[in-house]
Amino acid sequence: AITLFAGLRDPGEAAIKVFSYTSVGMTAVEGLGALIIPMFIAALIVLNAMMGAVYERFREIGIYSSVGLAPLHIALLFVAEACVYAVIGVTLGYLLGQGLGKILIWLDLLEGMNLNYSSMSAIVSSVLVMAVVLLSTIYPAKVAARSAVPDTVRRWSPPPPEEGDRWNFDFPFMVSEAEVMGICGFLANFFNAYSEESIGDFFAEKVRVVEEVGGMGKEYGVQLLLWLAPFDMGVSQFLQLEFLPADTTGVYTVQVYIQRISGQDTFWQRINHRFFNRLRKEFLIWHTLKDEARVYHRETAERLLADFQVESPAAVTGS
C-alpha cells in the first residue's frame, strides 16, 4: 500500500490544505440482495427439520411434561438444540470454506485473488446463518410447548381453598416407592436450611418426617411450620406434604395440606403461589441428584422419622 500526502490550494483560497491519498481501498459489503432467496430456502429447510423433530418426539415431550417441565422449558430445549446446530454448521462451513479456498489457490484458479478469512464478511456471514437457524426454530418451539399442555391453561396453578383456612390438593408429581424416603429427607434438609435466619422466601420451624400405616400401605409425610415472605404480612401456616400410595403398585402421589395460622386470607393465597413454584423446582432438582446424594437424604429421613403416627396440625402448632 502506498500513502501520498499532498499540499494543495483550492481555487480562490490563499491557505494550503494537506490531503492524504492511499492505494488501500475501503471495504464494502455488496450482493446481500442475492442472498435473500438462498437464506429463505435455508430457513424453510431448518423449519422443516425442526418440525419433524417435534412430531417425532411427542412421546418425549409427554415424558418431559409428566416429570414437571413447564412448556417454556420444553420450548427452550428445542431452541438449545437449534443453537447446537447453528454453532456446528457455522464451524463446519467456515472450515470447509477455508479448505476449498486453499485448494483453489493451490490449483491457481483464483488468478491472483487473495482470500481474507479474518475479514468482517466472515463474521457477518456466520451471524446471518445463526440468526436464520434460530428464527426458524421459534415456531417449532411454540408447537412443542403447546403439545406439552394441550389445554388452554399453560401454567399449573392449585385449586382455590374449599374450607376457608384449609388448603388441600394434589401436587403434580409422583415418586416411586424406592425414593419416597429419600425425597422426604431431601425436603426436610431443604426446609431446615431456612430455619436459622428469617431471610429468603420463607422461614421454617419444627421440620420433621412422619410415617403411618394406611389402608393401602405405608404413608409418609413432611410436617413443618412456615412463615412466608414478606414477613411483615404476618402469614404463617402449618404445612404437610403427604406421600400416599397410588393405585399403581410401587408409586406414590404427593398431596399438599395447609392450614393457615395467621395472616390475611388474600395475602395468604397469593404468597403461597410463589412458594408452590419454589417447591415444584425442588422436586425437579431431586430428579437430578446422584445416587450418593439420594442415599444421604434417605439416611436423613430415617433419623428424623418419628416413631408415632402423624399428629394433627393443632398438636404440631402447640395450640
C-alpha positions as CSV (number, residue, x, y, z in Angstrom):
1,A,0.0,0.0,0.0
2,I,1.2,3.5,-0.9
3,T,0.2,6.6,1.0
4,L,0.8,10.1,-0.5
5,F,0.5,13.4,1.3
6,A,0.0,16.5,-0.9
7,G,-0.4,20.1,-0.1
8,L,-3.0,21.7,-2.4
9,R,-4.5,25.2,-2.7
10,D,-8.2,25.4,-3.5
11,P,-9.1,28.0,-6.2
12,G,-9.8,31.4,-4.7
13,E,-8.2,30.5,-1.3
14,A,-4.8,31.5,0.0
15,A,-4.4,28.7,2.5
16,I,-2.9,25.4,1.5
17,K,-4.7,22.2,2.6
18,V,-3.0,18.9,3.1
19,F,-4.6,15.8,1.6
20,S,-3.8,12.2,2.0
21,Y,-4.1,9.7,-0.8
22,T,-3.7,6.0,-0.4
23,S,-4.0,2.9,-2.5
24,V,-5.8,1.0,0.2
25,G,-9.5,0.7,-0.8
26,M,-12.4,0.8,1.6
27,T,-14.2,-2.4,2.4
28,A,-17.9,-2.6,1.3
29,V,-20.4,-5.4,1.5
30,E,-22.2,-6.0,-1.7
31,G,-24.6,-8.6,-3.1
32,L,-26.7,-9.0,0.0
33,G,-29.8,-8.9,-2.1
34,A,-28.7,-12.0,-3.9
35,L,-28.6,-13.9,-0.6
36,I,-32.3,-13.3,0.3
37,I,-33.6,-16.3,-1.7
38,P,-30.9,-18.8,-0.5
39,M,-31.5,-17.6,3.1
40,F,-35.2,-18.1,2.7
41,I,-34.7,-21.6,1.3
42,A,-32.3,-22.4,4.2
43,A,-34.9,-21.1,6.7
44,L,-37.5,-23.4,5.2
45,I,-35.1,-26.4,5.4
46,V,-34.4,-25.7,9.1
47,L,-38.1,-25.2,9.8
48,N,-39.0,-28.5,8.2
49,A,-36.2,-30.3,10.1
50,M,-37.3,-28.9,13.5
51,M,-41.0,-29.5,12.8
52,G,-40.1,-33.1,12.0
53,A,-38.1,-33.3,15.3
54,V,-41.1,-32.0,17.2
55,Y,-43.5,-34.5,15.7
56,E,-41.1,-37.4,16.2
57,R,-40.7,-36.5,19.9
58,F,-44.3,-36.3,21.0
59,R,-43.6,-39.2,23.4
60,E,-40.5,-37.5,24.8
61,I,-42.4,-34.2,25.2
62,G,-45.1,-36.0,27.2
63,I,-42.4,-37.5,29.4
64,Y,-40.9,-34.1,30.0
65,S,-44.3,-32.7,30.9
66,S,-45.0,-35.6,33.3
67,V,-41.8,-35.1,35.3
68,G,-42.7,-31.4,35.8
69,L,-41.1,-29.4,33.0
70,A,-43.0,-26.3,32.1
71,P,-44.0,-25.7,28.5
72,L,-41.4,-22.9,28.4
73,H,-38.7,-25.2,29.4
74,I,-39.6,-27.7,26.7
75,A,-39.6,-25.0,24.1
76,L,-36.1,-23.9,25.3
77,L,-34.9,-27.5,24.8
78,F,-35.6,-27.2,21.1
79,V,-34.1,-23.7,21.0
80,A,-30.9,-25.1,22.6
81,E,-30.9,-27.9,20.0
82,A,-31.1,-25.3,17.3
83,C,-28.2,-23.4,18.8
84,V,-26.1,-26.5,18.7
85,Y,-27.0,-27.0,15.0
86,A,-26.1,-23.3,14.3
87,V,-22.7,-23.4,16.0
88,I,-21.8,-26.7,14.4
89,G,-23.0,-25.6,11.0
90,V,-21.1,-22.3,11.2
91,T,-17.9,-24.0,12.3
92,L,-18.0,-26.7,9.6
93,G,-18.9,-24.1,7.0
94,Y,-16.0,-21.9,7.9
95,L,-13.5,-24.8,7.9
96,L,-15.0,-26.1,4.6
97,G,-14.6,-22.6,3.1
98,Q,-11.0,-22.4,4.2
99,G,-10.2,-25.8,2.8
100,L,-11.9,-25.0,-0.5
101,G,-10.1,-21.7,-0.7
102,K,-6.7,-23.4,-0.1
103,I,-7.5,-25.9,-2.9
104,L,-8.5,-23.1,-5.3
105,I,-5.3,-21.2,-4.5
106,W,-3.2,-24.3,-4.9
107,L,-4.7,-25.0,-8.3
108,D,-4.2,-21.4,-9.3
109,L,-7.8,-20.9,-10.2
110,L,-8.3,-17.5,-8.4
111,E,-5.9,-15.7,-10.8
112,G,-4.1,-13.7,-8.2
113,M,-7.1,-13.0,-5.9
114,N,-6.3,-13.2,-2.1
115,L,-8.8,-14.5,0.4
116,N,-9.1,-12.9,3.8
117,Y,-10.5,-15.4,6.3
118,S,-10.4,-12.9,9.2
119,S,-12.5,-10.2,7.5
120,M,-15.7,-8.8,8.8
121,S,-17.6,-10.5,6.0
122,A,-16.9,-13.9,7.5
123,I,-18.3,-12.8,10.9
124,V,-21.4,-11.3,9.2
125,S,-22.0,-14.5,7.3
126,S,-21.7,-16.6,10.5
127,V,-24.1,-14.3,12.3
128,L,-26.6,-14.4,9.5
129,V,-26.5,-18.2,9.4
130,M,-27.1,-18.5,13.2
131,A,-29.9,-15.9,13.0
132,V,-31.6,-17.8,10.2
133,V,-31.4,-21.1,12.2
134,L,-32.7,-19.6,15.5
135,L,-35.5,-17.6,13.8
136,S,-36.6,-20.8,12.0
137,T,-36.9,-22.6,15.4
138,I,-39.4,-20.2,17.0
139,Y,-42.5,-21.8,15.5
140,P,-41.4,-25.4,16.1
141,A,-40.6,-24.5,19.7
142,K,-44.1,-23.0,20.2
143,V,-45.6,-26.1,18.7
144,A,-43.6,-28.2,21.2
145,A,-44.8,-26.1,24.1
146,R,-48.4,-26.3,23.1
147,S,-48.2,-30.1,22.7
148,A,-46.8,-30.4,26.2
149,V,-50.0,-28.9,27.7
150,P,-52.8,-29.5,25.2
151,D,-55.2,-27.2,27.1
152,T,-56.0,-23.5,27.3
153,V,-54.1,-23.4,30.7
154,R,-50.4,-23.3,30.1
155,R,-49.3,-23.0,33.7
156,W,-50.2,-25.2,36.6
157,S,-52.0,-23.5,39.5
158,P,-53.5,-25.0,42.6
159,P,-57.3,-25.1,43.1
160,P,-58.7,-22.4,45.5
161,P,-59.2,-23.4,49.1
162,E,-62.5,-25.1,49.8
163,E,-62.6,-24.8,53.6
164,G,-61.5,-21.3,54.4
165,D,-58.3,-21.6,56.3
166,R,-57.5,-25.1,55.0
167,W,-56.0,-25.9,51.6
168,N,-55.8,-29.5,50.4
169,F,-54.9,-30.5,46.9
170,D,-52.8,-33.0,44.8
171,F,-49.3,-31.8,43.8
172,P,-48.5,-32.7,40.1
173,F,-45.7,-35.1,40.9
174,M,-45.4,-38.8,41.5
175,V,-42.5,-40.7,43.1
176,S,-41.5,-44.3,43.3
177,E,-41.7,-46.3,46.5
178,A,-37.9,-46.7,46.4
179,E,-37.3,-43.0,46.5
180,V,-40.1,-41.7,48.7
181,M,-37.9,-41.8,51.9
182,G,-35.1,-40.1,50.1
183,I,-37.2,-37.2,48.9
184,C,-38.7,-36.8,52.4
185,G,-35.2,-36.3,53.7
186,F,-34.3,-34.0,50.8
187,L,-37.3,-31.8,51.5
188,A,-36.6,-31.9,55.3
189,N,-33.0,-30.7,54.6
190,F,-34.3,-28.0,52.2
191,F,-36.7,-26.6,54.8
192,N,-34.1,-26.9,57.6
193,A,-31.8,-24.6,55.6
194,Y,-34.4,-21.9,56.2
195,S,-34.8,-22.5,59.9
196,E,-32.0,-20.3,61.3
197,E,-32.5,-16.8,59.9
198,S,-35.5,-15.1,58.7
199,I,-34.1,-14.3,55.2
200,G,-35.2,-15.6,51.9
201,D,-38.7,-16.6,50.7
202,F,-39.8,-18.2,53.9
203,F,-38.8,-19.3,57.4
204,A,-39.4,-22.9,58.5
205,E,-39.6,-24.4,62.0
206,K,-40.3,-27.8,63.6
207,V,-39.5,-29.7,60.5
208,R,-40.0,-33.5,60.8
209,V,-40.6,-36.6,58.8
210,V,-43.5,-38.8,59.9
211,E,-44.9,-42.2,58.9
212,E,-48.1,-44.1,59.4
213,V,-49.8,-47.2,58.0
214,G,-52.9,-46.5,56.0
215,G,-55.4,-48.6,54.1
216,M,-53.1,-49.0,51.1
217,G,-49.8,-49.3,52.9
218,K,-47.3,-47.0,54.5
219,E,-47.8,-43.3,54.2
220,Y,-45.0,-40.7,54.7
221,G,-45.1,-37.0,55.3
222,V,-43.0,-33.9,55.9
223,Q,-44.5,-31.6,58.5
224,L,-43.4,-28.1,59.5
225,L,-44.5,-24.6,60.5
226,L,-43.9,-22.0,57.8
227,W,-43.7,-18.2,57.7
228,L,-43.9,-16.7,54.2
229,A,-42.2,-13.6,53.0
230,P,-42.8,-10.7,53.1
231,F,-42.8,-11.3,56.8
232,D,-44.4,-8.0,57.7
233,M,-47.7,-9.5,56.3
234,G,-47.7,-12.0,59.2
235,V,-48.6,-15.0,57.1
236,S,-47.9,-18.3,58.9
237,Q,-49.2,-21.8,58.3
238,F,-48.9,-25.4,59.0
239,L,-47.7,-27.4,56.0
240,Q,-47.8,-31.2,55.5
241,L,-46.5,-32.9,52.3
242,E,-48.1,-36.3,52.2
243,F,-46.8,-39.2,50.1
244,L,-49.7,-41.6,49.6
245,P,-49.7,-45.0,47.8
246,A,-51.3,-44.7,44.4
247,D,-53.5,-47.2,42.6
248,T,-50.4,-48.3,40.6
249,T,-48.2,-50.6,42.7
250,G,-44.9,-49.0,43.7
251,V,-45.9,-45.4,43.0
252,Y,-46.7,-42.6,45.5
253,T,-48.7,-39.5,44.9
254,V,-48.0,-36.2,46.6
255,Q,-50.7,-34.3,48.5
256,V,-50.3,-30.9,50.0
257,Y,-52.2,-29.9,53.2
258,I,-52.0,-26.4,54.5
259,Q,-53.7,-24.8,57.5
260,R,-53.5,-21.1,57.9
261,I,-52.5,-19.9,61.3
262,S,-52.2,-16.1,60.8
263,G,-52.3,-13.5,58.1
264,Q,-55.0,-12.1,55.8
265,D,-56.7,-14.6,53.6
266,T,-56.0,-12.8,50.3
267,F,-52.3,-12.4,51.1
268,W,-52.1,-16.0,52.3
269,Q,-53.3,-17.4,48.9
270,R,-51.2,-15.1,46.7
271,I,-47.9,-15.6,48.6
272,N,-48.4,-19.3,48.6
273,H,-48.4,-19.4,44.8
274,R,-44.8,-18.2,44.8
275,F,-44.0,-20.8,47.4
276,F,-45.6,-23.6,45.3
277,N,-43.4,-22.7,42.3
278,R,-40.3,-22.9,44.6
279,L,-41.5,-26.3,45.9
280,R,-42.0,-27.5,42.4
281,K,-38.4,-26.6,41.5
282,E,-37.1,-28.6,44.4
283,F,-39.0,-31.7,43.1
284,L,-37.3,-31.2,39.8
285,I,-33.9,-30.8,41.4
286,W,-34.5,-34.1,43.2
287,H,-34.6,-36.0,39.9
288,T,-31.1,-34.6,39.0
289,L,-29.4,-35.9,42.2
290,K,-26.8,-38.6,42.0
291,D,-27.3,-41.9,43.9
292,E,-24.8,-40.9,46.6
293,A,-26.8,-37.7,47.4
294,R,-30.1,-39.7,47.4
295,V,-28.6,-42.2,49.9
296,Y,-27.6,-39.3,52.2
297,H,-31.1,-37.8,52.1
298,R,-32.6,-41.2,52.8
299,E,-30.4,-41.5,55.9
300,T,-31.5,-38.1,57.0
301,A,-35.2,-39.1,56.7
302,E,-34.6,-42.2,58.7
303,R,-33.0,-40.2,61.5
304,L,-35.9,-37.7,61.5
305,L,-38.6,-40.3,61.2
306,A,-40.9,-40.2,64.2
307,D,-42.0,-43.4,66.0
308,F,-45.5,-42.3,66.4
309,Q,-48.4,-41.7,64.0
310,V,-49.0,-38.4,62.2
311,E,-50.2,-35.8,64.7
312,S,-52.9,-33.3,64.0
313,P,-51.9,-29.7,63.0
314,A,-53.2,-28.5,66.3
315,A,-50.7,-30.7,68.1
316,V,-47.8,-29.6,65.9
317,T,-48.6,-25.9,66.3
318,G,-48.9,-26.3,70.0
319,S,-52.5,-24.8,70.1
